[in-house]
Amino acid sequence: MSLRLFAALALPDDVADRLVALMKGVPGAKWRPRENLHLTLRFFGEVAEPVADDIDAELSSAAEACAPFEMQLKRAGSFGGADPHALWIGAGETPALARLAAACERAARRAKLKPEKRGFSPHVTLAYLATAPLERVQAFEARLGLFETRPFAVQSFGLYSSFARRNAPSLYRLEAEYKLRG
């Protein structure tokens, strides 16, 4: 059996509620359900159970080396340029967040996974886009250019599995939680 896995930060309830309130004004957007809002640290993909066990052990070690920290979410953006395919809210520059993501990347490599080709771009995906008008996407970004959440504490992260569903958003399940102890 295999699992589709990723490491991510869960959001505090009040922060997730604020993000849900932003989900409007872009026709064609497939807004993410509240329970799917998270900040991905590293996507591992489809892995066999023995590899999942290795990832779990390596993430546990990574958590031992990383200290709790504070962060906040700021400003909106999109991926895809003139043909946008996703809307997001970014994370403010936090060296501790970058260190945690790098620790998750090292954990993946120690579990013998291929290196991530894209650089870490901390964000929370709000919507996937198929046919959204570019001007509405740009208006969404402009409207939220100064958006920011309150700073919040990050004291742990999780290993999640993802299950694709037909005609519904993926279902995410927390497989393991790691307390930051560094």
PAVO-543198 format. One record per atom (N, C-alpha, C, O): residue in three letters; x, y, z. Coordinates in steps of 0.1 Angstrom, whole numbers, plus 5000, padded with zeros to 4 digits. Each point is the difference from the previous one (the first is absolute). Example, Ala and Ser with C-alpha at 12.3 -4.5 7.8 and 13.67 -1.06 7.14 Angstrom:
<pts>
ALA513249435078
ALA499150125000
ALA500950125000
ALA501050005007
SER498650114986
SER500950115000
SER499250115008
SER500550115001
</pts>
This chain:
<pts>
MET500849885000
MET499250125000
MET500950125000
MET501150005005
SER498450114989
SER500750135000
SER499250115005
SER498749995001
LEU501950115003
LEU499450125005
LEU500550134993
LEU501150004996
ARG498050095002
ARG500450134995
ARG500250105012
ARG499050035007
LEU502250014995
LEU500350075012
LEU500650144998
LEU500650034990
PHE499250065020
PHE500650135001
PHE500250045014
PHE499249965009
ALA501850124994
ALA500250065013
ALA499450154999
ALA500250074990
ALA499149975021
ALA499350134999
ALA499850055014
ALA500049935010
LEU499850204990
LEU499550075013
LEU498550024999
LEU499550044990
ALA499949925021
ALA498650035001
ALA499850155004
ALA501050065006
LEU497950004992
LEU499750145003
LEU499250015012
LEU499149915002
PRO501150195007
PRO499150025011
PRO498650034995
PRO499850054989
ASP499249915018
ASP498650014996
ASP499650154996
ASP499450014989
ASP501050095018
ASP499750134997
ASP500750054987
ASP499450084992
VAL501849875005
VAL500750034988
VAL499249944988
VAL499850064990
ALA499949815011
ALA499349934990
ALA498650074997
ALA499650014989
ASP499750035022
ASP498850074998
ASP500150134992
ASP499250034992
ARG501950045011
ARG500350134992
ARG500249974985
ARG499650074992
LEU501149825006
LEU500349964986
LEU498749964992
LEU499850044989
VAL499349895018
VAL498849964994
VAL499250124996
VAL499350004990
ALA500750105019
ALA499250134997
ALA500550074987
ALA499350084995
LEU502049895001
LEU500550064988
LEU499649944987
LEU500250054989
MET499249835012
MET499849914988
MET498750054993
MET499049945001
LYS501250164991
LYS498950054992
LYS500650104989
LYS501150045001
GLY498149994989
GLY500350104990
GLY500849954988
GLY500450084992
VAL499849795007
VAL500749954988
VAL499249894994
VAL500049885005
PRO499350154984
PRO499249904994
PRO500949884994
PRO501150034995
GLY498449855007
GLY500849894995
GLY501049945010
GLY500749904997
ALA499450175015
ALA500949955010
ALA499449885007
ALA498850005003
LYS502049904999
LYS499649885008
LYS500650025014
LYS501149965002
TRP498250115007
TRP500550035013
TRP500249885008
TRP499249905000
ARG501950105008
ARG500349885008
ARG499150005012
ARG499750105006
PRO499949784999
PRO499250005012
PRO500950035012
PRO501249985000
ARG498250085010
ARG500750045012
ARG500949905005
ARG501250025004
GLU498449854997
GLU500749895005
GLU501349974992
GLU500949935005
ASN499250124983
ASN501149974991
ASN501050125001
ASN501149994993
LEU498750115014
LEU500950115000
LEU501349975009
LEU499849965012
HIS501350054982
HIS501349975007
HIS501150064993
HIS499850054988
LEU501449955017
LEU501250054994
LEU500949884998
LEU500549955010
THR499750014977
THR500849894998
THR501550035002
THR500550104995
LEU500249815012
LEU501450015002
LEU500849924990
LEU501050044995
ARG498549845002
ARG500649914990
ARG499049904995
ARG499449935008
PHE500450064979
PHE499149904994
PHE500949884997
PHE501050014993
PHE498649875012
PHE500849884998
PHE499549924988
PHE500749924994
GLY498050095003
GLY499449924989
GLY499649875005
GLY499949975011
GLU499949944979
GLU499549865002
GLU501249925004
GLU501049994993
VAL499049955019
VAL501149925005
VAL499549875006
VAL498849995005
ALA502049914995
ALA499749875006
ALA500050015015
ALA500750095005
GLU498649825002
GLU500050015015
GLU501450005006
GLU500250075010
PRO500749854986
PRO501350005006
PRO500750144999
PRO500750045009
VAL499150024979
VAL500650144999
VAL499250105009
VAL500650095005
ALA498149894996
ALA499250085009
ALA500649995014
ALA500050105007
ASP500349784997
ASP500649985014
ASP501350075001
ASP500350065010
ASP500549944979
ASP501350075000
ASP499850155001
ASP500750075008
ILE498349984985
ILE499750155000
ILE499650045014
ILE500450105005
ASP498749825001
ASP499550025014
ASP501250015009
ASP500150105008
ALA500849814992
ALA501250005009
ALA500950124997
ALA500450075010
GLU499849974978
GLU500850114997
GLU499350135004
GLU500750105004
LEU498049914994
LEU499350135004
LEU500150015015
LEU500050115006
SER499949785001
SER500150015015
SER501450055004
SER500150095009
SER500949874984
SER501450065003
SER500050144996
SER500750085007
ALA498749964982
ALA500050144996
ALA499350095010
ALA500550115003
ALA498549845003
ALA499250085010
ALA500950025013
ALA499950105006
GLU501049804997
GLU500950025011
GLU501050114998
GLU500450065010
ALA499949974978
ALA501050104997
ALA499450144997
ALA500850104999
CYS497949915001
CYS499450134997
CYS499250065012
CYS499349925006
ALA500950204997
ALA499350065011
ALA498750064996
ALA499850044989
PRO499249975021
PRO498850074997
PRO500250154995
PRO501150055004
PHE498050004989
PHE500250144995
PHE498750064997
PHE498949945001
GLU501150194996
GLU498850074996
GLU500050044986
GLU501150024994
MET497849994999
MET499950044986
MET498750064998
MET499150005009
GLN500750064979
GLN498750054996
GLN499849994985
GLN501049984993
LEU497850025003
LEU499750004986
LEU499850144995
LEU499450085007
LYS501149944981
LYS499950144994
LYS499849994985
LYS500549914993
ARG498750185002
ARG499750034986
ARG499649884992
ARG500249895003
ALA499150154986
ALA499549894991
ALA500850004987
ALA500750104997
GLY499249794996
GLY500749994987
GLY499449884992
GLY499049945005
SER501650044984
SER499549894992
SER501249934993
SER501150074998
PHE498849814998
PHE501049934992
PHE499549994986
PHE498849984998
GLY502050034992
GLY499749984987
GLY500150124991
GLY499750004988
GLY500750125017
GLY500150124992
GLY498850044993
GLY498950025006
ALA501249994980
ALA498850054992
ALA499049894999
ALA498850034996
ASP501549855008
ASP499049895000
ASP500049945014
ASP500449895002
PRO499050185008
PRO500149965014
PRO499249875002
PRO499049974995
HIS501749945014
HIS499349875003
HIS499849995015
HIS499449905004
ALA501150195004
ALA499749995015
ALA500150145006
ALA500850084996
LEU498449945015
LEU500050115008
LEU500649965014
LEU499749905005
TRP501150195001
TRP500649975012
TRP500250125009
TRP499950114996
ILE500349865017
ILE500450105010
ILE501449965004
ILE500249885004
GLY500750214996
GLY501449975003
GLY500350015015
GLY499250055008
ALA502049904995
ALA500550015014
ALA501050115000
ALA500850014991
GLY499250075020
GLY501150105002
GLY501349935001
GLY500149885003
GLU501050204994
GLU501349945000
GLU500449965015
GLU500150095009
THR500149794993
THR500349945013
THR501149904998
THR499849894995
PRO501450155010
PRO501249914998
PRO499749865007
PRO500449904994
ALA498950105017
ALA499749875006
ALA499149914992
ALA500149884999
LEU498950184993
LEU499249934991
LEU500849944989
LEU499949884996
ALA501050204998
ALA500949954990
ALA500949885005
ALA500349914993
ARG500250105020
ARG500849905006
ARG499249875001
ARG500549894998
LEU498250125006
LEU499249885002
LEU499749944986
LEU500149874999
ALA499650214991
ALA499849944987
ALA501349934995
ALA499949894994
ALA501350175008
ALA501249944996
ALA500349875008
ALA500549904994
ALA499150095019
ALA500149885008
ALA499149894994
ALA500449885000
CYS498450164995
CYS499149904994
CYS500649954986
CYS499849894997
GLU500850204996
GLU500749964988
GLU501149905003
GLU500249904993
ARG500650135017
ARG501149915004
ARG499449865004
ARG500649904997
ALA498350115010
ALA499449875004
ALA499549924988
ALA500249885000
ALA499350194990
ALA499649934987
ALA501249934994
ALA500049894995
ARG501150195004
ARG501249944994
ARG500649885008
ARG500549914994
ARG499550105019
ARG500449895008
ARG499149884999
ARG500549895001
ALA498350134995
ALA499149894997
ALA500149964986
ALA499249924995
LYS501850134998
LYS500449964986
LYS499050054989
LYS499849944990
LEU499550175013
LEU499150064990
LEU500950104992
LEU501050055005
LYS498549984983
LYS500750094991
LYS499950155006
LYS498950035006
PRO502150054992
PRO499950145005
PRO498850074993
PRO499649984989
GLU499850115019
GLU498950094994
GLU500750094990
GLU501050075003
LYS498449944985
LYS500650094990
LYS499650145001
LYS500850094997
ARG498149945009
ARG499650145002
ARG500450055014
ARG500149925010
GLY500350214990
GLY500450065013
GLY498850015009
GLY498850004996
PHE501450015017
PHE498950015010
PHE499450144999
PHE500750105001
SER498049904996
SER499250124999
SER498849995010
SER499049954996
PRO501250095016
PRO499049985011
PRO498750074997
PRO500050124998
HIS498949805001
HIS498750064997
HIS498949905004
HIS500349885003
VAL498550174998
VAL498849925002
VAL499250024988
VAL499650114996
THR500149784997
THR499250004988
THR498550025004
THR499549935008
LEU499950184986
LEU498650035003
LEU499149944989
LEU498949955003
ALA501650044985
ALA499149964989
ALA500949954988
ALA501150044998
TYR498349864995
TYR500649964987
TYR499150074989
TYR498850015002
LEU501850034987
LEU499350074990
LEU500149924987
LEU501049944996
ALA497950074997
ALA499949934986
ALA499750114990
ALA500850014990
THR498250075012
THR499650104990
THR499850145006
THR499250074995
ALA501549965015
ALA499850135007
ALA500550114991
ALA501149994995
PRO498150125004
PRO500550114992
PRO501250075007
PRO500050025012
LEU501050004980
LEU501350065005
LEU499750135008
LEU500650025010
GLU498550074985
GLU499850125007
GLU499449985014
GLU500250085009
ARG499049814993
ARG499449985013
ARG501149945009
ARG500050035012
VAL500949894983
VAL501149955008
VAL500950125004
VAL500450015012
GLN499950084979
GLN500850125003
GLN499350095011
GLN500650055008
ALA498149964991
ALA499250085009
ALA500049935014
ALA500150075010
PHE499949804990
PHE500149935013
PHE501350025007
PHE500150035012
GLU501049964980
GLU501350035005
GLU500250145005
GLU500550025011
ALA498950084981
ALA500250145004
ALA499250035013
ALA500450075009
ARG498449874992
ARG499150025012
ARG500749955013
ARG499850055010
LEU501049844988
LEU500649945012
LEU501550035000
LEU500849935007
GLY499750174986
GLY501450035000
GLY500650045014
GLY501249975003
LEU497950085006
LEU500550045013
LEU499449915011
LEU500250025012
PHE499249874984
PHE499449905009
PHE501149945009
PHE501149974995
GLU498650025018
GLU500949925008
GLU499249955012
GLU499150065005
THR501349825000
THR499449945012
THR500850045012
THR501150064999
ARG498349915012
ARG500850035013
ARG501249905000
ARG499949894994
PRO501250145013
PRO501049905001
PRO499549895008
PRO499250015010
PHE501249874987
PHE499649885007
PHE501149905003
PHE501050004992
ALA498949935018
ALA501149915004
ALA499949874992
ALA499049944998
VAL502250014998
VAL500149874994
VAL500849915009
VAL501250035003
GLN498249875003
GLN500649925010
GLN500149854995
GLN500649925007
SER498850064981
SER500049864995
SER499750014985
SER499650104995
PHE500649784998
PHE499649994987
PHE499549854998
PHE500349925009
GLY499150054980
GLY499549874998
GLY500449934987
GLY500450074991
LEU499449805009
LEU500249924988
LEU498549964996
LEU499349945008
TYR500350104980
TYR498649984996
TYR500049904988
TYR500950004992
SER498149935007
SER499749924988
SER498950074992
SER499150075006
SER500949914982
SER499050064991
SER499349904992
SER500649914994
PHE498150095005
PHE499249914993
PHE499150074990
PHE499250095003
ALA501149894984
ALA499250064989
ALA498649955000
ALA499749885003
ARG499350214995
ARG498649964999
ARG499450054987
ARG500450114996
ARG498849824998
ARG499450044987
ARG498950115003
ARG499249985009
ASN500950134984
ASN499150115001
ASN499950065014
ASN499050055004
ALA502149945004
ALA500150065013
ALA501550035003
ALA500949944995
PRO499350165014
PRO501450025004
PRO500649885006
PRO499349925006
SER502150074993
SER500749895007
SER499750005015
SER499750115006
LEU500449784999
LEU499849985015
LEU501449995006
LEU500849914995
TYR499550175015
TYR501349995007
TYR499849945014
TYR499050035007
ARG502049894996
ARG499949935014
ARG501450025006
ARG501049974994
LEU499050085019
LEU501250015007
LEU500549865004
LEU499349925007
GLU501950044989
GLU500649875003
GLU500950015012
GLU500049905008
ALA500750214994
ALA500950025011
ALA500250145003
ALA499950084990
GLU500349965022
GLU500350145004
GLU501350005007
GLU500449915008
TYR500450194989
TYR501350025005
TYR500250135008
TYR499850114994
LYS500549885019
LYS500250125008
LYS501450064997
LYS500949925000
LEU499250214998
LEU501350064998
LEU500750015014
LEU499450055009
ARG501849904991
ARG500750005013
ARG501450065000
ARG500650015011
GLY499850044978
GLY501450054999
GLY500350125008
GLY501250055000
</pts>
